[in-house]
């Protein structure tokens, strides 16, 4: 089980856990399909080097945004 799967399992109510996993993987699949289609169009139009350059730029942008995600505070134990 991956970190995302464990987080989703913890966050979803028990009676909707299957629905939550289905929706998560449906959205992940749609995003992968869209990314692959765009990469294929860039590859056809501009070639492989541009495709990998754009991929690297998007990855760097995503990595840069992690800095702005606030850290969650650990819950204090109940007395």
N, CA, C and O atoms as a CHARMM CRD file, in Angstrom:
* protein
*
  316
    1    1 UNK  N      0.85000  -1.17100   0.00000 PROA 1      0.00000
    2    1 UNK  CA     0.00000   0.00000   0.00000 PROA 1      0.00000
    3    1 UNK  C      0.89800   1.23600   0.00000 PROA 1      0.00000
    4    1 UNK  O      1.82300   1.33700   0.80600 PROA 1      0.00000
    5    2 UNK  N      0.62800   2.16000  -0.89000 PROA 2      0.00000
    6    2 UNK  CA     1.43300   3.37900  -0.97500 PROA 2      0.00000
    7    2 UNK  C      0.96700   4.40500   0.04400 PROA 2      0.00000
    8    2 UNK  O     -0.06500   4.23500   0.69300 PROA 2      0.00000
    9    3 UNK  N      1.74300   5.46700   0.17400 PROA 3      0.00000
   10    3 UNK  CA     1.39300   6.54300   1.10100 PROA 3      0.00000
   11    3 UNK  C      0.04300   7.15800   0.72700 PROA 3      0.00000
   12    3 UNK  O     -0.77800   7.43400   1.60100 PROA 3      0.00000
   13    4 UNK  N     -0.18700   7.37500  -0.58800 PROA 4      0.00000
   14    4 UNK  CA    -1.45700   7.96200  -1.02600 PROA 4      0.00000
   15    4 UNK  C     -2.62500   7.03400  -0.71000 PROA 4      0.00000
   16    4 UNK  O     -3.68400   7.49600  -0.28400 PROA 4      0.00000
   17    5 UNK  N     -2.44500   5.74800  -0.91300 PROA 5      0.00000
   18    5 UNK  CA    -3.50900   4.79500  -0.60200 PROA 5      0.00000
   19    5 UNK  C     -3.82600   4.80000   0.88600 PROA 5      0.00000
   20    5 UNK  O     -4.99400   4.78200   1.27500 PROA 5      0.00000
   21    6 UNK  N     -2.79400   4.82500   1.71400 PROA 6      0.00000
   22    6 UNK  CA    -3.00400   4.81700   3.15800 PROA 6      0.00000
   23    6 UNK  C     -3.68500   6.10000   3.62100 PROA 6      0.00000
   24    6 UNK  O     -4.56900   6.06700   4.47700 PROA 6      0.00000
   25    7 UNK  N     -3.27100   7.22500   3.05500 PROA 7      0.00000
   26    7 UNK  CA    -3.88700   8.50000   3.41300 PROA 7      0.00000
   27    7 UNK  C     -5.35000   8.52100   2.99900 PROA 7      0.00000
   28    7 UNK  O     -6.20800   8.97300   3.75700 PROA 7      0.00000
   29    8 UNK  N     -5.63200   8.03600   1.80900 PROA 8      0.00000
   30    8 UNK  CA    -7.01000   7.98800   1.33600 PROA 8      0.00000
   31    8 UNK  C     -7.85100   7.06000   2.19200 PROA 8      0.00000
   32    8 UNK  O     -8.99200   7.38600   2.52000 PROA 8      0.00000
   33    9 UNK  N     -7.31300   5.92200   2.55300 PROA 9      0.00000
   34    9 UNK  CA    -8.04600   4.97900   3.40000 PROA 9      0.00000
   35    9 UNK  C     -8.34200   5.57200   4.76700 PROA 9      0.00000
   36    9 UNK  O     -9.40800   5.33200   5.33400 PROA 9      0.00000
   37   10 UNK  N     -7.40100   6.34700   5.30000 PROA 10     0.00000
   38   10 UNK  CA    -7.61700   6.98100   6.60000 PROA 10     0.00000
   39   10 UNK  C     -8.62400   8.12600   6.52200 PROA 10     0.00000
   40   10 UNK  O     -9.37700   8.35500   7.46800 PROA 10     0.00000
   41   11 UNK  N     -8.64200   8.84300   5.40100 PROA 11     0.00000
   42   11 UNK  CA    -9.48100  10.03100   5.28200 PROA 11     0.00000
   43   11 UNK  C    -10.92700   9.70700   4.90300 PROA 11     0.00000
   44   11 UNK  O    -11.83700  10.45300   5.26300 PROA 11     0.00000
   45   12 UNK  N    -11.14600   8.62400   4.19300 PROA 12     0.00000
   46   12 UNK  CA   -12.49100   8.29700   3.71700 PROA 12     0.00000
   47   12 UNK  C    -13.29800   7.60300   4.80300 PROA 12     0.00000
   48   12 UNK  O    -12.76500   6.78800   5.55500 PROA 12     0.00000
   49   13 UNK  N    -14.58400   7.92600   4.88500 PROA 13     0.00000
   50   13 UNK  CA   -15.42900   7.18400   5.82600 PROA 13     0.00000
   51   13 UNK  C    -15.48300   5.71100   5.41700 PROA 13     0.00000
   52   13 UNK  O    -15.44300   5.39900   4.22700 PROA 13     0.00000
   53   14 UNK  N    -15.57400   4.81300   6.38400 PROA 14     0.00000
   54   14 UNK  CA   -15.54200   3.37600   6.05800 PROA 14     0.00000
   55   14 UNK  C    -16.59200   2.94500   5.03700 PROA 14     0.00000
   56   14 UNK  O    -16.32000   2.08000   4.20300 PROA 14     0.00000
   57   15 UNK  N    -17.78300   3.53200   5.08900 PROA 15     0.00000
   58   15 UNK  CA   -18.82900   3.11800   4.15900 PROA 15     0.00000
   59   15 UNK  C    -18.63900   3.69600   2.75500 PROA 15     0.00000
   60   15 UNK  O    -19.32500   3.27000   1.82600 PROA 15     0.00000
   61   16 UNK  N    -17.72500   4.65100   2.57800 PROA 16     0.00000
   62   16 UNK  CA   -17.47300   5.23800   1.25200 PROA 16     0.00000
   63   16 UNK  C    -16.03900   5.00200   0.78100 PROA 16     0.00000
   64   16 UNK  O    -15.59400   5.63300  -0.17800 PROA 16     0.00000
   65   17 UNK  N    -15.32000   4.11100   1.43900 PROA 17     0.00000
   66   17 UNK  CA   -13.91300   3.88500   1.11600 PROA 17     0.00000
   67   17 UNK  C    -13.74300   3.37600  -0.31900 PROA 17     0.00000
   68   17 UNK  O    -12.85600   3.84600  -1.03100 PROA 17     0.00000
   69   18 UNK  N    -14.55800   2.44400  -0.74800 PROA 18     0.00000
   70   18 UNK  CA   -14.45900   1.93300  -2.12200 PROA 18     0.00000
   71   18 UNK  C    -14.74700   3.00400  -3.15000 PROA 18     0.00000
   72   18 UNK  O    -14.07900   3.07600  -4.18200 PROA 18     0.00000
   73   19 UNK  N    -15.74500   3.84300  -2.87500 PROA 19     0.00000
   74   19 UNK  CA   -16.07200   4.95000  -3.77400 PROA 19     0.00000
   75   19 UNK  C    -14.91400   5.93300  -3.84000 PROA 19     0.00000
   76   19 UNK  O    -14.58600   6.43300  -4.91700 PROA 19     0.00000
   77   20 UNK  N    -14.29300   6.21600  -2.70000 PROA 20     0.00000
   78   20 UNK  CA   -13.16500   7.14800  -2.66800 PROA 20     0.00000
   79   20 UNK  C    -11.99700   6.62300  -3.49400 PROA 20     0.00000
   80   20 UNK  O    -11.38100   7.37300  -4.25000 PROA 20     0.00000
   81   21 UNK  N    -11.69200   5.32800  -3.35100 PROA 21     0.00000
   82   21 UNK  CA   -10.61000   4.74300  -4.15100 PROA 21     0.00000
   83   21 UNK  C    -10.96300   4.76500  -5.63500 PROA 21     0.00000
   84   21 UNK  O    -10.10700   5.06700  -6.46700 PROA 21     0.00000
   85   22 UNK  N    -12.19600   4.45300  -5.97200 PROA 22     0.00000
   86   22 UNK  CA   -12.60800   4.47700  -7.37100 PROA 22     0.00000
   87   22 UNK  C    -12.49300   5.86000  -7.97700 PROA 22     0.00000
   88   22 UNK  O    -12.00700   6.00700  -9.09800 PROA 22     0.00000
   89   23 UNK  N    -12.93700   6.88100  -7.24800 PROA 23     0.00000
   90   23 UNK  CA   -12.85900   8.25400  -7.74100 PROA 23     0.00000
   91   23 UNK  C    -11.40900   8.71200  -7.86800 PROA 23     0.00000
   92   23 UNK  O    -11.04300   9.37800  -8.83600 PROA 23     0.00000
   93   24 UNK  N    -10.58500   8.34900  -6.88200 PROA 24     0.00000
   94   24 UNK  CA    -9.16600   8.71600  -6.91700 PROA 24     0.00000
   95   24 UNK  C     -8.47800   8.12200  -8.14500 PROA 24     0.00000
   96   24 UNK  O     -7.77900   8.83100  -8.86900 PROA 24     0.00000
   97   25 UNK  N     -8.67500   6.82800  -8.37800 PROA 25     0.00000
   98   25 UNK  CA    -8.00300   6.19400  -9.51200 PROA 25     0.00000
   99   25 UNK  C     -8.62100   6.60200 -10.84500 PROA 25     0.00000
  100   25 UNK  O     -7.93300   6.58800 -11.86600 PROA 25     0.00000
  101   26 UNK  N     -9.89600   6.96300 -10.86100 PROA 26     0.00000
  102   26 UNK  CA   -10.51100   7.48700 -12.08500 PROA 26     0.00000
  103   26 UNK  C     -9.86400   8.82400 -12.45000 PROA 26     0.00000
  104   26 UNK  O     -9.50200   9.04600 -13.60500 PROA 26     0.00000
  105   27 UNK  N     -9.72100   9.70800 -11.46800 PROA 27     0.00000
  106   27 UNK  CA    -9.11200  11.01900 -11.72000 PROA 27     0.00000
  107   27 UNK  C     -7.63900  10.88000 -12.10000 PROA 27     0.00000
  108   27 UNK  O     -7.14800  11.59900 -12.97000 PROA 27     0.00000
  109   28 UNK  N     -6.93800   9.96000 -11.45100 PROA 28     0.00000
  110   28 UNK  CA    -5.53800   9.71600 -11.78100 PROA 28     0.00000
  111   28 UNK  C     -5.40100   9.21000 -13.21800 PROA 28     0.00000
  112   28 UNK  O     -4.49800   9.62200 -13.94600 PROA 28     0.00000
  113   29 UNK  N     -6.29600   8.32300 -13.61400 PROA 29     0.00000
  114   29 UNK  CA    -6.27200   7.80300 -14.98300 PROA 29     0.00000
  115   29 UNK  C     -6.56200   8.88000 -16.01000 PROA 29     0.00000
  116   29 UNK  O     -5.91600   8.93300 -17.05700 PROA 29     0.00000
  117   30 UNK  N     -7.53700   9.74700 -15.71800 PROA 30     0.00000
  118   30 UNK  CA    -7.84500  10.84500 -16.64700 PROA 30     0.00000
  119   30 UNK  C     -6.66500  11.80000 -16.77100 PROA 30     0.00000
  120   30 UNK  O     -6.34800  12.25300 -17.87100 PROA 30     0.00000
  121   31 UNK  N     -6.01600  12.10900 -15.65800 PROA 31     0.00000
  122   31 UNK  CA    -4.85300  12.99500 -15.70200 PROA 31     0.00000
  123   31 UNK  C     -3.71700  12.36800 -16.49400 PROA 31     0.00000
  124   31 UNK  O     -3.03300  13.05900 -17.24900 PROA 31     0.00000
  125   32 UNK  N     -3.50900  11.06900 -16.33200 PROA 32     0.00000
  126   32 UNK  CA    -2.45400  10.37600 -17.08900 PROA 32     0.00000
  127   32 UNK  C     -2.76500  10.36700 -18.58200 PROA 32     0.00000
  128   32 UNK  O     -1.87400  10.55100 -19.41100 PROA 32     0.00000
  129   33 UNK  N     -4.02300  10.15200 -18.91300 PROA 33     0.00000
  130   33 UNK  CA    -4.42600  10.16200 -20.31700 PROA 33     0.00000
  131   33 UNK  C     -4.21200  11.53700 -20.93700 PROA 33     0.00000
  132   33 UNK  O     -3.69200  11.64600 -22.04700 PROA 33     0.00000
  133   34 UNK  N     -4.61300  12.58600 -20.22100 PROA 34     0.00000
  134   34 UNK  CA    -4.43500  13.94600 -20.72900 PROA 34     0.00000
  135   34 UNK  C     -2.95800  14.28800 -20.88500 PROA 34     0.00000
  136   34 UNK  O     -2.55500  14.86600 -21.89400 PROA 34     0.00000
  137   35 UNK  N     -2.14900  13.93000 -19.88500 PROA 35     0.00000
  138   35 UNK  CA    -0.71100  14.21800 -19.96000 PROA 35     0.00000
  139   35 UNK  C     -0.05800  13.48000 -21.12400 PROA 35     0.00000
  140   35 UNK  O      0.80200  14.03400 -21.80900 PROA 35     0.00000
  141   36 UNK  N     -0.45800  12.25100 -21.34500 PROA 36     0.00000
  142   36 UNK  CA     0.10600  11.47100 -22.45200 PROA 36     0.00000
  143   36 UNK  C     -0.30900  12.04600 -23.80100 PROA 36     0.00000
  144   36 UNK  O      0.48800  12.07700 -24.73800 PROA 36     0.00000
  145   37 UNK  N     -1.54900  12.49800 -23.89900 PROA 37     0.00000
  146   37 UNK  CA    -2.02000  13.09000 -25.15500 PROA 37     0.00000
  147   37 UNK  C     -1.26500  14.38300 -25.46000 PROA 37     0.00000
  148   37 UNK  O     -0.85600  14.61400 -26.59800 PROA 37     0.00000
  149   38 UNK  N     -1.08400  15.21900 -24.44600 PROA 38     0.00000
  150   38 UNK  CA    -0.34600  16.47500 -24.65400 PROA 38     0.00000
  151   38 UNK  C      1.11100  16.17800 -25.00900 PROA 38     0.00000
  152   38 UNK  O      1.67100  16.81000 -25.90500 PROA 38     0.00000
  153   39 UNK  N      1.72600  15.22400 -24.31400 PROA 39     0.00000
  154   39 UNK  CA     3.11400  14.86600 -24.61500 PROA 39     0.00000
  155   39 UNK  C      3.23200  14.33600 -26.04300 PROA 39     0.00000
  156   39 UNK  O      4.20100  14.64100 -26.73800 PROA 39     0.00000
  157   40 UNK  N      2.26700  13.55600 -26.47800 PROA 40     0.00000
  158   40 UNK  CA     2.29200  13.04900 -27.85300 PROA 40     0.00000
  159   40 UNK  C      2.16100  14.15500 -28.88100 PROA 40     0.00000
  160   40 UNK  O      2.81800  14.12600 -29.92100 PROA 40     0.00000
  161   41 UNK  N      1.31300  15.13200 -28.59000 PROA 41     0.00000
  162   41 UNK  CA     1.16100  16.26100 -29.52300 PROA 41     0.00000
  163   41 UNK  C      2.43100  17.10400 -29.58900 PROA 41     0.00000
  164   41 UNK  O      2.84200  17.52800 -30.66900 PROA 41     0.00000
  165   42 UNK  N      3.05400  17.34700 -28.43100 PROA 42     0.00000
  166   42 UNK  CA     4.30400  18.12000 -28.41400 PROA 42     0.00000
  167   42 UNK  C      5.39700  17.34000 -29.13700 PROA 42     0.00000
  168   42 UNK  O      6.17900  17.91700 -29.89200 PROA 42     0.00000
  169   43 UNK  N      5.45300  16.02600 -28.90600 PROA 43     0.00000
  170   43 UNK  CA     6.44800  15.18200 -29.57300 PROA 43     0.00000
  171   43 UNK  C      6.29700  15.27800 -31.08700 PROA 43     0.00000
  172   43 UNK  O      7.28800  15.41100 -31.80500 PROA 43     0.00000
  173   44 UNK  N      5.05600  15.21200 -31.57100 PROA 44     0.00000
  174   44 UNK  CA     4.80900  15.27400 -33.01600 PROA 44     0.00000
  175   44 UNK  C      5.12400  16.64800 -33.59700 PROA 44     0.00000
  176   44 UNK  O      5.64100  16.76500 -34.70800 PROA 44     0.00000
  177   45 UNK  N      4.80400  17.68200 -32.82800 PROA 45     0.00000
  178   45 UNK  CA     4.96900  19.03400 -33.34200 PROA 45     0.00000
  179   45 UNK  C      6.39400  19.56100 -33.19100 PROA 45     0.00000
  180   45 UNK  O      6.89700  20.24100 -34.08600 PROA 45     0.00000
  181   46 UNK  N      7.05200  19.25600 -32.06900 PROA 46     0.00000
  182   46 UNK  CA     8.34100  19.88600 -31.79100 PROA 46     0.00000
  183   46 UNK  C      9.48100  18.90500 -31.57700 PROA 46     0.00000
  184   46 UNK  O     10.64300  19.30800 -31.54300 PROA 46     0.00000
  185   47 UNK  N      9.16800  17.63200 -31.43400 PROA 47     0.00000
  186   47 UNK  CA    10.22900  16.63900 -31.28000 PROA 47     0.00000
  187   47 UNK  C     10.44100  16.21500 -29.83700 PROA 47     0.00000
  188   47 UNK  O      9.88900  16.80700 -28.90900 PROA 47     0.00000
  189   48 UNK  N     11.25300  15.17600 -29.66600 PROA 48     0.00000
  190   48 UNK  CA    11.44800  14.60800 -28.33400 PROA 48     0.00000
  191   48 UNK  C     12.15500  15.54300 -27.34900 PROA 48     0.00000
  192   48 UNK  O     11.83700  15.53600 -26.16000 PROA 48     0.00000
  193   49 UNK  N     13.09800  16.33800 -27.82500 PROA 49     0.00000
  194   49 UNK  CA    13.82900  17.19500 -26.88900 PROA 49     0.00000
  195   49 UNK  C     12.90200  18.22800 -26.24900 PROA 49     0.00000
  196   49 UNK  O     13.01200  18.50300 -25.05400 PROA 49     0.00000
  197   50 UNK  N     12.01000  18.78800 -27.02000 PROA 50     0.00000
  198   50 UNK  CA    11.05700  19.75900 -26.46500 PROA 50     0.00000
  199   50 UNK  C     10.09600  19.07800 -25.49300 PROA 50     0.00000
  200   50 UNK  O      9.72000  19.65900 -24.47400 PROA 50     0.00000
  201   51 UNK  N      9.70500  17.86000 -25.80700 PROA 51     0.00000
  202   51 UNK  CA     8.79400  17.13500 -24.91900 PROA 51     0.00000
  203   51 UNK  C      9.43600  16.93400 -23.55200 PROA 51     0.00000
  204   51 UNK  O      8.79000  17.15700 -22.52800 PROA 51     0.00000
  205   52 UNK  N     10.69600  16.51500 -23.52200 PROA 52     0.00000
  206   52 UNK  CA    11.37800  16.28300 -22.25900 PROA 52     0.00000
  207   52 UNK  C     11.71500  17.59700 -21.55500 PROA 52     0.00000
  208   52 UNK  O     11.73500  17.64700 -20.32500 PROA 52     0.00000
  209   53 UNK  N     11.97700  18.64600 -22.30900 PROA 53     0.00000
  210   53 UNK  CA    12.20600  19.95700 -21.70500 PROA 53     0.00000
  211   53 UNK  C     10.94900  20.45200 -21.00000 PROA 53     0.00000
  212   53 UNK  O     11.02600  20.95100 -19.87700 PROA 53     0.00000
  213   54 UNK  N      9.81500  20.32300 -21.63400 PROA 54     0.00000
  214   54 UNK  CA     8.55000  20.73300 -21.02300 PROA 54     0.00000
  215   54 UNK  C      8.24900  19.87200 -19.80300 PROA 54     0.00000
  216   54 UNK  O      7.78800  20.38300 -18.78200 PROA 54     0.00000
  217   55 UNK  N      8.50400  18.56900 -19.89900 PROA 55     0.00000
  218   55 UNK  CA     8.31200  17.68200 -18.75500 PROA 55     0.00000
  219   55 UNK  C      9.18300  18.07900 -17.57600 PROA 55     0.00000
  220   55 UNK  O      8.72700  18.06700 -16.43200 PROA 55     0.00000
  221   56 UNK  N     10.42400  18.42600 -17.84400 PROA 56     0.00000
  222   56 UNK  CA    11.32900  18.85600 -16.78200 PROA 56     0.00000
  223   56 UNK  C     10.87300  20.17600 -16.16500 PROA 56     0.00000
  224   56 UNK  O     10.97000  20.36300 -14.95200 PROA 56     0.00000
  225   57 UNK  N     10.37900  21.08100 -16.99200 PROA 57     0.00000
  226   57 UNK  CA     9.88800  22.36500 -16.48100 PROA 57     0.00000
  227   57 UNK  C      8.65700  22.17700 -15.59800 PROA 57     0.00000
  228   57 UNK  O      8.53800  22.81400 -14.55100 PROA 57     0.00000
  229   58 UNK  N      7.75900  21.31700 -16.01000 PROA 58     0.00000
  230   58 UNK  CA     6.56100  21.05300 -15.20200 PROA 58     0.00000
  231   58 UNK  C      6.94400  20.37600 -13.88600 PROA 58     0.00000
  232   58 UNK  O      6.38100  20.69600 -12.83900 PROA 58     0.00000
  233   59 UNK  N      7.89100  19.45000 -13.93300 PROA 59     0.00000
  234   59 UNK  CA     8.35500  18.78500 -12.71300 PROA 59     0.00000
  235   59 UNK  C      9.01800  19.78000 -11.76400 PROA 59     0.00000
  236   59 UNK  O      8.79500  19.72200 -10.55500 PROA 59     0.00000
  237   60 UNK  N      9.82700  20.68700 -12.29700 PROA 60     0.00000
  238   60 UNK  CA    10.47800  21.70400 -11.47000 PROA 60     0.00000
  239   60 UNK  C      9.45300  22.64700 -10.85900 PROA 60     0.00000
  240   60 UNK  O      9.58400  23.04500  -9.70200 PROA 60     0.00000
  241   61 UNK  N      8.43900  23.00400 -11.62700 PROA 61     0.00000
  242   61 UNK  CA     7.36200  23.85600 -11.11000 PROA 61     0.00000
  243   61 UNK  C      6.61000  23.15800  -9.98500 PROA 61     0.00000
  244   61 UNK  O      6.29000  23.77300  -8.96800 PROA 61     0.00000
  245   62 UNK  N      6.33000  21.87900 -10.17100 PROA 62     0.00000
  246   62 UNK  CA     5.64000  21.11500  -9.12500 PROA 62     0.00000
  247   62 UNK  C      6.49900  20.99200  -7.87600 PROA 62     0.00000
  248   62 UNK  O      5.99700  21.12300  -6.76000 PROA 62     0.00000
  249   63 UNK  N      7.77700  20.74500  -8.05600 PROA 63     0.00000
  250   63 UNK  CA     8.68100  20.64300  -6.91100 PROA 63     0.00000
  251   63 UNK  C      8.79900  21.97700  -6.18700 PROA 63     0.00000
  252   63 UNK  O      8.90700  22.01500  -4.96200 PROA 63     0.00000
  253   64 UNK  N      8.77700  23.05700  -6.93200 PROA 64     0.00000
  254   64 UNK  CA     8.86000  24.38500  -6.32700 PROA 64     0.00000
  255   64 UNK  C      7.63100  24.74900  -5.51600 PROA 64     0.00000
  256   64 UNK  O      7.73400  25.48900  -4.53700 PROA 64     0.00000
  257   65 UNK  N      6.48200  24.24700  -5.90000 PROA 65     0.00000
  258   65 UNK  CA     5.26700  24.57000  -5.15500 PROA 65     0.00000
  259   65 UNK  C      5.18700  23.83500  -3.83000 PROA 65     0.00000
  260   65 UNK  O      4.42100  24.23300  -2.95300 PROA 65     0.00000
  261   66 UNK  N      5.96200  22.77100  -3.66600 PROA 66     0.00000
  262   66 UNK  CA     5.95600  22.02000  -2.40600 PROA 66     0.00000
  263   66 UNK  C      6.39600  22.91900  -1.25000 PROA 66     0.00000
  264   66 UNK  O      5.96400  22.72300  -0.11400 PROA 66     0.00000
  265   67 UNK  N      7.23800  23.88800  -1.53000 PROA 67     0.00000
  266   67 UNK  CA     7.71600  24.80500  -0.50200 PROA 67     0.00000
  267   67 UNK  C      6.55700  25.56100   0.13500 PROA 67     0.00000
  268   67 UNK  O      6.62900  25.92300   1.30900 PROA 67     0.00000
  269   68 UNK  N      5.50200  25.80300  -0.61500 PROA 68     0.00000
  270   68 UNK  CA     4.39200  26.60200  -0.13200 PROA 68     0.00000
  271   68 UNK  C      3.28300  25.79400   0.53600 PROA 68     0.00000
  272   68 UNK  O      2.30000  26.36700   1.00500 PROA 68     0.00000
  273   69 UNK  N      3.42800  24.48800   0.58300 PROA 69     0.00000
  274   69 UNK  CA     2.43200  23.64200   1.23500 PROA 69     0.00000
  275   69 UNK  C      2.70600  23.63900   2.73500 PROA 69     0.00000
  276   69 UNK  O      3.79700  23.25800   3.16000 PROA 69     0.00000
  277   70 UNK  N      1.72800  24.05900   3.54600 PROA 70     0.00000
  278   70 UNK  CA     1.98800  24.10100   4.98300 PROA 70     0.00000
  279   70 UNK  C      2.09800  22.69900   5.57300 PROA 70     0.00000
  280   70 UNK  O      1.40700  21.77300   5.14600 PROA 70     0.00000
  281   71 UNK  N      2.97800  22.56000   6.56300 PROA 71     0.00000
  282   71 UNK  CA     3.12400  21.28400   7.25200 PROA 71     0.00000
  283   71 UNK  C      2.00600  21.12900   8.26600 PROA 71     0.00000
  284   71 UNK  O      1.61100  22.09400   8.92000 PROA 71     0.00000
  285   72 UNK  N      1.50200  19.92000   8.39400 PROA 72     0.00000
  286   72 UNK  CA     0.45400  19.64700   9.39200 PROA 72     0.00000
  287   72 UNK  C      1.09900  19.44700  10.74400 PROA 72     0.00000
  288   72 UNK  O      2.14000  18.80200  10.86600 PROA 72     0.00000
  289   73 UNK  N      0.46800  20.00800  11.75300 PROA 73     0.00000
  290   73 UNK  CA     0.94000  19.82500  13.11100 PROA 73     0.00000
  291   73 UNK  C      0.47100  18.47000  13.61500 PROA 73     0.00000
  292   73 UNK  O     -0.65300  18.05600  13.32900 PROA 73     0.00000
  293   74 UNK  N      1.30300  17.79000  14.34800 PROA 74     0.00000
  294   74 UNK  CA     0.92100  16.51000  14.92900 PROA 74     0.00000
  295   74 UNK  C     -0.12700  16.76500  16.02200 PROA 74     0.00000
  296   74 UNK  O     -0.00700  17.71000  16.80200 PROA 74     0.00000
  297   75 UNK  N     -1.13200  15.92600  16.06300 PROA 75     0.00000
  298   75 UNK  CA    -2.17600  16.07600  17.06500 PROA 75     0.00000
  299   75 UNK  C     -1.59700  15.77500  18.43700 PROA 75     0.00000
  300   75 UNK  O     -0.83800  14.82100  18.60300 PROA 75     0.00000
  301   76 UNK  N     -1.95600  16.58500  19.41100 PROA 76     0.00000
  302   76 UNK  CA    -1.48100  16.35600  20.76200 PROA 76     0.00000
  303   76 UNK  C     -2.30500  15.25600  21.40700 PROA 76     0.00000
  304   76 UNK  O     -3.52100  15.20700  21.22700 PROA 76     0.00000
  305   77 UNK  N     -1.66800  14.38300  22.14700 PROA 77     0.00000
  306   77 UNK  CA    -2.41500  13.29600  22.78200 PROA 77     0.00000
  307   77 UNK  C     -3.39200  13.83700  23.81600 PROA 77     0.00000
  308   77 UNK  O     -3.11600  14.82000  24.50400 PROA 77     0.00000
  309   78 UNK  N     -4.52800  13.18000  23.90700 PROA 78     0.00000
  310   78 UNK  CA    -5.55300  13.58000  24.88200 PROA 78     0.00000
  311   78 UNK  C     -5.04300  13.29300  26.28700 PROA 78     0.00000
  312   78 UNK  O     -4.38200  12.28000  26.51100 PROA 78     0.00000
  313   79 UNK  N     -5.34300  14.17300  27.23200 PROA 79     0.00000
  314   79 UNK  CA    -4.87200  13.94200  28.61600 PROA 79     0.00000
  315   79 UNK  C     -5.56200  12.78200  29.27600 PROA 79     0.00000
  316   79 UNK  O     -5.27400  12.46800  30.43100 PROA 79     0.00000
